[in-house]
Amino acid sequence: MTPMSRHRSRAAPGAASILAIALTGCTGGDGKTGASVELTEYASRPDLTAPPVEGEPLDLSVDGAEQYFFIGPKSRETDVWSGRLIVDSSGEPVWIEEDAETNGNTAGWDLRVQQHKGENVLTWWEGFVDTPLAEGEVVIVDDTYEEIARVGTGGDLPHRKVDLHETTLTEDGTVLLMSYVPKQADLTSFGGDADGWVWDGVVQEIDIETGEVVFDWSSLEHIPVTAFQRKFEDGMGTEDKPFDYFHGNSVSVDEDGSLLVNARNTHAFYNLDRETGEVNWTAGGPESDFELGDGVYFAWQHDVERQADGSITMFDNQSSPTLRDSSTLAEVATSKRTGFETAIELPEAASRSDDEDEDEDASAAPAQSFEHIVVEALNAYGEQLSSAVVDTDDMK
C-alpha cells in the first residue's frame, strides 16, 4: 500500500449501485465549482481527509449484507480533493485513497469491483488526463487493498498508454483496454488535409500475469473517418489537435465470446471477431446493420454491455452537443432516479443496409426493428434494481 493509501477498516468489496450519491459543493467567486467545499477530517486519523458525500440514505442490502458505493471524486478545476472512496449507504467512508496530486491531472478513475481468478478485486485506472487524451495503467488490488498488478498497453505502444474509459477484466485472466493513438489519415472528405491527423481508437486485450498482447485492433483499419457524427471544425486534424473521429469508450465480451466496442463519436457500437478483428455487425450510426425503428435513437453513448437476459445496455448520454431536447430516458426517468441505462434488444434476424444483401437474403426471416426500450437501474454485477419499458410509439 502506497503512503497515500489509507483505510479505516478492512472492507470486502461489495456491489456498487449506479444510483447516484452526489458530491456537492458551492460555487466560489472565482467561478470554480466546489472551491469552498470543506473536507471531512478524522480525529483518530489526522492524516486523512475526504470530501462530504451527501444524499438520501439508500437501503441496498442484499441478504442482510450492506452494499457499498465506489466513487472517484475529482477536483481538476478546484484542487480541493481527488482520489477514490468506498462509502456506505449514508455516505460514510470505509476506505480512502487520495491522489498524490489534487489537480486531477494525475488521478484514478473507474473504481469498481471485478473478479480475478475467482476472487473479488478492486480496480481503477491511474494516470495523466488531458482530454481527450488520457495515458495511464490499470491498478488491481485484492480485498486487503494489497496491489496485485499494474497492467498497461503493449506491442508497439508504451506501457502507460491506456485510456481511462475501460478497465474490464475477463474470465480468461486478461484485461480489455483502449488507447488513443495519433495517426495520419486522409481528411479531404471533411475539407481537411490529405495527410491530416486523427486519434486512432485502439483496443487491446492484455494477459494480466505476462503482459502479453493477445488481441490488438485499430479503428482506422476497420471504421472509416466518414463515420464521424459531429461537425468538422476549423483547426481539427492537425498534429497538435488530432481529429477525434471515433472516441472509443467501452469494450466488453459479448455472449458468444466476441467483443462489443462502443464509439461515442460515430453514434454506433460494433461487434468484433475476437480472432480476426473483423466487424461482424454495426448497431447505430449511418451504417447500422439494424433498423432501430421509429423513436428509438441514441447518441454520444457510453458503456455498452450485453446483459444475462440477452439485451444490450448502454448509457444514452445525448451530449454533447445535445441532438434532442433531452435524452430518450427523460420519458421515463426523473431527476430523482439518475444513473439509468438504456437496454436495447437486438433482433436475431436483422436486415442488412445494402440492397445486394437484401436480395441474397430474400428467403430469410423478415427484417425486425426495435419496438421498445427498457430503462433499468443496475448494480455493479448487472443485477436489476428497477426497470421500466417504453413503447417507441409513445416517444414519437
C-alpha positions as CSV (number, residue, x, y, z in Angstrom):
1,M,0.0,0.0,0.0
2,T,1.4,3.4,-1.0
3,P,1.8,6.2,1.6
4,M,-1.3,7.9,0.3
5,S,-3.4,4.7,0.7
6,R,-5.4,4.5,3.9
7,H,-8.4,2.6,5.0
8,R,-10.4,2.8,8.3
9,S,-11.3,-0.9,8.3
10,R,-11.0,-3.9,6.1
11,A,-13.9,-4.0,3.8
12,A,-14.6,-6.8,1.4
13,P,-15.7,-5.2,-1.9
14,G,-19.4,-5.3,-2.4
15,A,-21.7,-4.3,-5.3
16,A,-21.7,-0.6,-6.2
17,S,-25.1,0.7,-7.2
18,I,-25.3,3.1,-10.1
19,L,-28.0,5.1,-8.3
20,A,-26.4,8.4,-7.6
21,I,-25.0,9.8,-4.4
22,A,-23.9,13.3,-5.3
23,L,-20.8,15.1,-4.3
24,T,-21.9,18.6,-3.6
25,G,-20.2,21.9,-3.1
26,C,-20.5,25.7,-3.5
27,T,-19.5,28.0,-6.3
28,G,-16.9,30.4,-5.2
29,G,-16.4,33.9,-6.5
30,D,-13.6,32.7,-8.9
31,G,-16.2,30.6,-10.8
32,K,-14.7,27.3,-9.7
33,T,-17.4,24.9,-8.7
34,G,-16.8,23.3,-5.3
35,A,-14.0,25.7,-4.4
36,S,-15.4,26.2,-0.9
37,V,-16.0,22.6,-0.1
38,E,-15.0,21.8,3.5
39,L,-13.2,18.4,3.7
40,T,-14.1,15.9,6.5
41,E,-11.4,15.4,9.0
42,Y,-10.9,12.5,11.4
43,A,-9.7,12.9,15.0
44,S,-8.4,9.3,15.0
45,R,-6.6,9.7,11.7
46,P,-5.4,13.3,11.2
47,D,-3.6,12.3,8.1
48,L,-6.9,11.6,6.3
49,T,-9.5,13.9,4.7
50,A,-12.4,13.2,2.5
51,P,-15.0,15.3,0.6
52,P,-18.5,15.2,2.1
53,V,-20.9,12.8,0.4
54,E,-24.5,13.9,0.6
55,G,-27.7,12.2,-0.4
56,E,-30.6,10.3,0.9
57,P,-29.5,7.0,2.6
58,L,-30.4,4.1,0.4
59,D,-31.2,0.5,1.6
60,L,-29.3,-1.6,-0.9
61,S,-28.6,-4.5,1.4
62,V,-28.6,-8.0,-0.1
63,D,-29.3,-10.9,2.1
64,G,-28.7,-8.7,5.1
65,A,-25.2,-7.5,3.9
66,E,-24.8,-3.8,3.3
67,Q,-23.7,-2.8,-0.1
68,Y,-21.1,0.0,-0.7
69,F,-20.7,2.8,-3.2
70,F,-17.4,3.0,-5.1
71,I,-16.7,6.6,-6.2
72,G,-13.8,8.6,-7.6
73,P,-14.3,12.3,-6.8
74,K,-12.3,14.7,-8.9
75,S,-11.3,18.3,-8.4
76,R,-9.4,19.1,-11.5
77,E,-10.7,22.6,-11.5
78,T,-10.6,23.3,-7.8
79,D,-7.6,21.5,-6.4
80,V,-9.7,20.5,-3.3
81,W,-9.6,16.7,-3.3
82,S,-9.1,13.9,-5.8
83,G,-8.9,10.2,-5.2
84,R,-11.0,7.1,-4.5
85,L,-13.6,6.4,-1.9
86,I,-15.7,3.4,-0.7
87,V,-18.6,4.7,1.3
88,D,-21.7,3.1,2.9
89,S,-25.3,4.0,2.2
90,S,-25.1,7.0,4.5
91,G,-22.0,8.4,2.7
92,E,-19.6,7.4,5.5
93,P,-16.2,6.3,4.1
94,V,-14.9,2.8,4.8
95,W,-11.8,3.2,2.6
96,I,-10.0,6.4,1.5
97,E,-7.2,6.8,-1.0
98,E,-6.2,10.3,-2.0
99,D,-4.3,11.1,-5.2
100,A,-0.7,12.4,-4.7
101,E,-1.8,15.5,-6.7
102,T,-5.2,17.0,-6.2
103,N,-5.3,18.8,-9.6
104,G,-6.8,15.7,-11.3
105,N,-4.2,15.6,-14.0
106,T,-2.7,12.6,-12.2
107,A,-5.8,10.8,-11.0
108,G,-7.6,7.5,-10.5
109,W,-10.8,6.8,-12.5
110,D,-13.3,3.9,-12.9
111,L,-13.1,2.5,-9.4
112,R,-15.0,-0.8,-9.3
113,V,-15.2,-4.4,-8.1
114,Q,-14.3,-7.2,-10.5
115,Q,-13.4,-10.8,-10.5
116,H,-9.9,-12.2,-11.0
117,K,-9.1,-15.9,-10.5
118,G,-12.4,-16.3,-8.8
119,E,-11.8,-13.6,-6.2
120,N,-13.2,-10.1,-5.8
121,V,-10.6,-7.4,-6.6
122,L,-10.7,-3.7,-6.7
123,T,-9.6,-2.0,-9.9
124,W,-9.1,1.5,-11.2
125,W,-7.3,3.5,-13.9
126,E,-4.4,5.7,-12.8
127,G,-2.6,8.2,-15.0
128,F,-2.5,11.6,-16.7
129,V,-5.6,13.3,-18.1
130,D,-5.7,16.0,-20.8
131,T,-9.0,15.5,-22.6
132,P,-9.4,13.7,-25.0
133,L,-6.0,12.2,-24.3
134,A,-5.6,10.1,-21.2
135,E,-2.5,8.0,-20.6
136,G,-2.0,5.6,-17.7
137,E,-2.4,2.0,-16.5
138,V,-4.9,-0.3,-14.7
139,V,-4.3,-0.9,-11.0
140,I,-5.6,-4.2,-9.4
141,V,-5.7,-4.8,-5.6
142,D,-7.1,-7.6,-3.5
143,D,-9.6,-7.4,-0.7
144,T,-6.9,-6.4,1.7
145,Y,-6.0,-3.5,-0.6
146,E,-2.6,-5.0,-1.5
147,E,-1.6,-4.4,-5.0
148,I,-1.7,-7.4,-7.3
149,A,-0.8,-5.9,-10.7
150,R,-0.4,-2.8,-12.8
151,V,-1.4,-3.6,-16.4
152,G,-0.7,-1.4,-19.4
153,T,-0.7,-1.4,-23.2
154,G,1.8,-3.5,-25.1
155,G,3.1,-4.3,-28.6
156,D,4.2,-1.0,-30.3
157,L,2.6,1.1,-27.6
158,P,4.3,2.2,-24.3
159,H,3.0,0.7,-21.1
160,R,1.3,3.8,-19.8
161,K,-0.8,4.4,-22.9
162,V,-4.1,3.1,-21.5
163,D,-7.2,5.4,-21.9
164,L,-9.3,6.0,-18.7
165,H,-12.6,4.8,-20.2
166,E,-12.1,1.0,-20.0
167,T,-10.6,-1.4,-17.4
168,T,-12.7,-4.6,-17.8
169,L,-11.2,-7.9,-16.6
170,T,-12.2,-11.1,-18.3
171,E,-12.7,-14.7,-17.2
172,D,-9.5,-15.6,-19.2
173,G,-7.2,-13.7,-16.9
174,T,-6.9,-10.8,-19.3
175,V,-8.0,-7.1,-19.2
176,L,-9.6,-5.2,-22.1
177,L,-8.0,-1.8,-22.7
178,M,-8.5,1.2,-25.0
179,S,-5.9,3.7,-26.2
180,Y,-6.0,6.9,-28.3
181,V,-3.0,6.9,-30.7
182,P,-2.3,9.8,-33.1
183,K,-2.0,8.6,-36.7
184,Q,-2.2,10.2,-40.1
185,A,-5.2,9.8,-42.4
186,D,-6.9,11.4,-45.4
187,L,-9.4,14.1,-44.2
188,T,-10.2,15.6,-47.6
189,S,-13.8,14.3,-47.3
190,F,-14.3,16.9,-44.4
191,G,-12.3,19.6,-46.1
192,G,-9.2,18.7,-44.2
193,D,-5.7,17.7,-45.4
194,A,-4.9,14.5,-47.3
195,D,-2.2,13.9,-44.7
196,G,-4.2,15.0,-41.6
197,W,-4.0,13.6,-38.1
198,V,-6.6,11.6,-36.2
199,W,-6.9,9.8,-32.9
200,D,-6.9,6.1,-33.8
201,G,-9.1,4.1,-31.5
202,V,-7.0,1.1,-30.4
203,V,-8.4,-1.9,-28.4
204,Q,-6.1,-4.4,-26.8
205,E,-6.6,-7.5,-24.7
206,I,-3.6,-8.0,-22.3
207,D,-2.7,-11.0,-20.2
208,I,-2.6,-9.8,-16.6
209,E,0.3,-12.0,-15.5
210,T,2.6,-11.8,-18.5
211,G,1.7,-8.5,-20.1
212,E,1.3,-10.3,-23.5
213,V,-0.9,-8.7,-26.1
214,V,-3.5,-11.3,-27.1
215,F,-5.7,-9.0,-29.2
216,D,-4.8,-5.8,-31.0
217,W,-7.4,-3.8,-33.0
218,S,-7.3,-0.4,-34.8
219,S,-10.4,1.6,-35.6
220,L,-8.7,3.2,-38.6
221,E,-8.3,-0.3,-40.2
222,H,-12.0,-1.1,-39.9
223,I,-14.1,2.1,-39.4
224,P,-13.8,4.9,-41.9
225,V,-13.3,8.5,-40.7
226,T,-16.5,9.4,-42.5
227,A,-18.5,7.6,-39.8
228,F,-17.9,10.7,-37.6
229,Q,-21.2,12.3,-36.5
230,R,-20.0,15.7,-35.3
231,K,-19.2,18.9,-37.3
232,F,-15.7,19.0,-38.5
233,E,-14.4,22.3,-37.0
234,D,-11.6,24.5,-38.1
235,G,-8.3,23.5,-36.6
236,M,-9.2,19.9,-36.3
237,G,-7.0,17.2,-37.9
238,T,-3.6,18.7,-37.2
239,E,-0.7,17.0,-35.4
240,D,-1.3,19.3,-32.4
241,K,-5.0,18.7,-32.5
242,P,-5.8,15.3,-34.0
243,F,-9.3,14.6,-35.2
244,D,-11.2,12.5,-32.6
245,Y,-13.5,10.8,-35.2
246,F,-14.0,7.6,-33.2
247,H,-13.8,8.2,-29.5
248,G,-14.0,4.6,-28.2
249,N,-15.2,4.5,-24.6
250,S,-16.1,0.8,-23.9
251,V,-15.2,-2.7,-24.8
252,S,-16.7,-5.8,-23.3
253,V,-17.1,-9.5,-24.1
254,D,-20.3,-10.5,-25.9
255,E,-22.2,-13.7,-25.1
256,D,-20.6,-15.6,-27.9
257,G,-17.0,-14.6,-26.9
258,S,-16.8,-11.8,-29.5
259,L,-16.2,-8.2,-28.4
260,L,-18.6,-5.2,-28.2
261,V,-16.8,-1.9,-28.9
262,N,-18.6,1.4,-28.5
263,A,-17.6,4.6,-30.3
264,R,-19.2,7.8,-28.9
265,N,-18.5,10.0,-32.0
266,T,-19.9,7.6,-34.6
267,H,-23.2,7.0,-32.6
268,A,-22.6,3.3,-33.0
269,F,-21.3,0.2,-31.4
270,Y,-19.6,-2.7,-33.1
271,N,-19.4,-6.5,-32.7
272,L,-15.8,-7.7,-33.4
273,D,-14.5,-11.1,-34.2
274,R,-12.0,-11.8,-31.4
275,E,-9.6,-13.7,-33.6
276,T,-9.5,-11.6,-36.8
277,G,-10.8,-8.2,-35.6
278,E,-13.3,-8.0,-38.4
279,V,-16.5,-6.1,-37.7
280,N,-19.4,-8.7,-37.6
281,W,-22.1,-6.1,-37.3
282,T,-22.8,-2.4,-36.5
283,A,-25.7,-1.0,-34.5
284,G,-26.4,2.7,-34.7
285,G,-25.0,5.4,-36.9
286,P,-25.5,5.8,-40.6
287,E,-24.0,2.3,-41.4
288,S,-26.2,0.3,-39.0
289,D,-26.9,-3.3,-39.8
290,F,-30.1,-3.0,-37.8
291,E,-33.3,-0.9,-38.2
292,L,-33.7,0.9,-35.0
293,G,-37.4,1.7,-35.5
294,D,-39.2,5.0,-35.2
295,G,-38.5,6.8,-32.0
296,V,-35.5,4.6,-30.9
297,Y,-32.4,6.7,-31.0
298,F,-29.2,7.1,-29.1
299,A,-26.2,9.4,-29.4
300,W,-22.8,10.0,-27.7
301,Q,-23.4,6.8,-25.8
302,H,-21.2,5.1,-23.3
303,D,-20.8,1.7,-21.5
304,V,-22.3,-0.8,-24.0
305,E,-22.6,-4.2,-22.5
306,R,-24.5,-7.4,-23.1
307,Q,-26.7,-8.5,-20.1
308,A,-27.5,-12.0,-19.0
309,D,-31.0,-11.8,-20.5
310,G,-29.6,-11.1,-23.9
311,S,-30.3,-7.4,-24.0
312,I,-27.6,-4.8,-24.6
313,T,-27.4,-1.9,-22.2
314,M,-25.8,1.5,-22.7
315,F,-25.8,4.9,-21.1
316,D,-27.6,7.1,-23.7
317,N,-25.5,10.2,-23.0
318,Q,-27.1,12.5,-25.6
319,S,-24.4,15.1,-25.0
320,S,-22.5,17.0,-26.3
321,P,-23.8,18.7,-28.4
322,T,-27.4,17.8,-27.5
323,L,-29.2,16.5,-30.5
324,R,-32.6,16.3,-28.9
325,D,-34.2,18.4,-26.2
326,S,-33.3,15.6,-23.7
327,S,-32.2,12.0,-23.7
328,T,-34.8,9.4,-24.6
329,L,-34.5,8.4,-20.9
330,A,-36.4,11.6,-20.0
331,E,-39.6,9.9,-21.0
332,V,-39.4,7.5,-18.0
333,A,-36.7,8.8,-15.7
334,T,-36.9,11.7,-13.4
335,S,-34.3,13.8,-11.7
336,K,-34.8,11.6,-8.6
337,R,-33.8,8.5,-10.4
338,T,-30.4,9.1,-12.1
339,G,-28.0,6.6,-13.5
340,F,-30.5,4.6,-15.6
341,E,-29.3,2.8,-18.7
342,T,-31.0,2.2,-22.0
343,A,-31.3,-1.5,-22.8
344,I,-31.9,-2.4,-26.5
345,E,-32.8,-5.9,-27.5
346,L,-31.1,-6.7,-30.8
347,P,-33.2,-8.8,-33.1
348,E,-31.9,-12.2,-34.1
349,A,-32.7,-11.6,-37.8
350,A,-32.0,-8.1,-39.0
351,S,-31.8,-6.7,-42.5
352,R,-28.5,-5.6,-43.9
353,S,-28.1,-2.0,-45.1
354,D,-27.4,-2.6,-48.7
355,D,-29.7,-3.8,-51.5
356,E,-27.4,-6.6,-52.5
357,D,-27.6,-8.4,-49.2
358,E,-31.4,-7.9,-49.1
359,D,-31.7,-9.7,-52.4
360,E,-29.5,-12.6,-51.3
361,D,-31.4,-12.9,-48.1
362,A,-34.9,-12.7,-49.6
363,S,-35.8,-16.1,-48.1
364,A,-34.5,-15.2,-44.7
365,A,-36.7,-14.1,-41.8
366,P,-38.3,-10.7,-42.3
367,A,-36.4,-7.6,-41.0
368,Q,-37.2,-6.7,-37.4
369,S,-37.0,-3.3,-35.8
370,F,-36.7,-2.0,-32.3
371,E,-40.2,-1.6,-30.8
372,H,-39.3,-0.6,-27.3
373,I,-36.5,0.4,-25.0
374,V,-36.0,-0.9,-21.5
375,V,-34.8,1.5,-18.9
376,E,-33.0,-0.2,-16.0
377,A,-31.1,0.6,-12.9
378,L,-28.4,-2.0,-12.4
379,N,-25.8,-2.6,-9.7
380,A,-22.1,-3.4,-10.5
381,Y,-22.9,-7.1,-11.1
382,G,-25.6,-6.3,-13.7
383,E,-28.4,-7.2,-11.3
384,Q,-31.6,-5.3,-11.9
385,L,-32.7,-2.9,-9.1
386,S,-35.7,-1.4,-11.0
387,S,-36.9,-1.1,-14.6
388,A,-39.4,0.5,-16.9
389,V,-40.5,-0.3,-20.5
390,V,-41.3,2.4,-23.1
391,D,-43.0,1.7,-26.4
392,T,-41.4,3.6,-29.2
393,D,-44.9,4.7,-30.4
394,D,-45.1,6.8,-27.2
395,M,-41.8,8.5,-27.9
396,K,-42.6,9.9,-31.5
